[in-house]
């Protein structure tokens, strides 16, 4: 799940963009709705989740890593 400035990777033309390295995560990539909106971005191939959805994903995950 991409949060904060990590959602910028979904921007077209980004070096780490979904069309590049993130494309392998298609179907397993989420982005926080509020962070996309704050940066004027669309989902760019990621599934969009709100805060409640983010909590649910974190609770279901075997491992959580935040950078």
N, C-alpha and C positions, 0 to 999 in steps of 0.2 A: 504494500500500500504506500503510495506516494503522498507525502504531506509537506506542508510549508513550501520552501523553494524547490523541493524535489519534483513538484508538479511541472516545473519549467522544462523537464526532460521530455514532456509530451508536446512541446511547442514545435511546429514544423521548422525544420532547418537546424534543430538542436543536434549537437554532436552525439548525444546519447539518446536521441529521439526514438519513438516507437518504430519508425521505419528502419532503424538501425539495430542496435544491440537489444533494445527492449522488445522487439517483435517476437522473440522466443517466449515471452511471458504472456502473449495474447491469451485471454481467457482466464488468466491468473494474476492480472494486474488491476489494482484499484487505485483510485485517486480521491482524495477528500474534496467534496463538493465546495466547501467554503474556501479552500485554498485555490481551487480552480477559478472560482468567481472573483476572488480578491486580485487575481493576476490577469483577469480577462481572457481566460483560456477555456477551450472546450475539452471534452474527454480525450480526444486524440488517440482512441483505441483502448483506453482503460475503462473499466466499469466505475461508475461514480457512486460514492457512498456518502451519507451524511454522518454526523457524529455518532448517532446510535448504531449505524451500520459499521462504523470503524471499531466501536467497542465490541461488537459481536465478532468481527473478524479477528481482533486481538485475542478475545476469549477462546476462540476455536483453534488458534494457531498453536502448533507444538513449540515453536520457537519465535521469539520476537526480537528483532535487532533494530535499534534506532541509531542513526548516524547524524 
